[in-house]
């Protein structure tokens, strides 16, 4: 999609477990030589995506009998989609760029490693 000049905005939790996948996504920008994918960090409850003001798809994770089960909801109601977009943009505007968050995490990891060596 980015190759076809589709702008992609992603809001997710940037942590040690997700850094590798986030870097893979951001590499697409470097290959295209333009920022088509923008990723920001925020702790938030939504697991969803919104496409062209037409529909939103939510994912809910339920654990039963030690098995992960997923429930998907597709919303096509314009008012719900508009509300979801407003929530997304409010969180997105106030969140931290993924690149900054990754640098901060790497700095913390370096400090931990130095501290371990000094013990």
C-alpha positions in Angstrom: 0.0 0.0 0.0 2.8 2.4 0.8 4.3 1.7 -2.6 1.0 3.0 -4.1 1.4 6.2 -2.1 -1.2 5.3 0.5 -0.4 7.0 3.8 -0.5 4.6 6.8 -0.7 5.8 10.4 -0.2 3.2 13.1 -0.7 3.6 16.8 0.7 0.8 18.9 2.7 -0.1 22.0 6.4 0.3 21.2 8.2 -2.1 23.6 11.1 -4.5 23.5 8.9 -7.2 22.0 7.6 -5.1 19.1 10.8 -3.2 18.1 11.9 -5.7 15.5 8.5 -5.6 13.7 8.2 -1.8 13.9 11.7 -1.5 12.4 10.6 -3.8 9.5 7.7 -1.5 8.9 9.8 1.6 9.0 12.3 0.1 6.6 9.6 0.5 3.9 9.9 4.3 4.3 13.7 4.1 3.7 13.2 1.9 0.6 10.6 4.3 -0.8 12.7 7.3 0.2 9.5 8.9 1.7 7.5 8.6 4.9 4.4 6.7 3.9 4.2 4.8 7.2 4.1 6.8 10.5 4.2 4.8 13.7 3.6 6.3 17.2 3.6 4.8 20.7 0.7 4.9 23.1 -0.7 2.5 25.6 -4.4 2.3 24.5 -7.2 -0.3 24.6 -8.1 -0.3 20.9 -7.1 -3.0 18.5 -8.6 -1.8 15.3 -8.1 -0.3 11.8 -10.1 2.2 9.9 -10.3 2.2 6.1 -11.2 5.2 4.0 -14.0 6.5 6.3 -16.0 3.4 5.1 -15.5 0.8 7.8 -13.7 0.0 11.0 -12.6 -3.4 12.1 -12.0 -4.2 15.8 -10.3 -7.2 17.3 -11.0 -8.5 20.7 -8.8 -11.1 22.4 -10.6 -13.6 24.7 -8.8 -16.3 26.5 -10.8 -19.5 27.2 -9.4 -22.7 28.5 -5.8 -21.3 28.0 -6.5 -20.8 24.3 -6.6 -17.4 22.6 -9.8 -16.7 20.8 -10.4 -13.6 18.7 -13.6 -11.9 18.0 -13.8 -9.4 15.1 -16.3 -6.6 14.8 -16.8 -4.7 11.6 -18.5 -1.3 11.8 -19.9 0.5 8.9 -22.0 3.1 10.7 -20.7 6.6 9.7 -21.2 8.1 13.2 -19.3 5.3 14.9 -16.5 5.5 12.3 -16.3 9.3 12.8 -16.1 8.9 16.6 -13.4 6.2 16.3 -11.4 8.4 14.0 -11.6 11.3 16.5 -10.4 9.0 19.3 -7.6 7.8 17.1 -6.4 11.2 16.0 -6.6 12.6 19.6 -4.3 9.8 20.8 -2.1 9.9 17.7 -1.4 13.6 18.0 -0.4 13.3 21.6 1.7 10.2 21.3 5.4 9.6 20.9 7.0 8.9 17.5 8.1 5.2 17.4 11.7 6.2 16.4 12.0 8.3 19.6 10.6 5.6 21.8 12.9 3.0 20.3 15.9 5.2 21.0 14.8 5.7 24.6 14.3 2.0 25.1 17.8 1.3 23.6 19.3 3.9 26.0 17.7 2.2 28.9 18.9 -1.2 27.8 22.5 0.1 27.4 22.3 1.6 30.9 21.0 -1.8 32.3 23.9 -3.6 30.5 26.5 -1.2 31.9 25.0 -1.5 35.4 25.2 -5.4 35.1 28.8 -5.3 34.1 29.7 -3.0 37.0 28.2 -5.4 39.6 
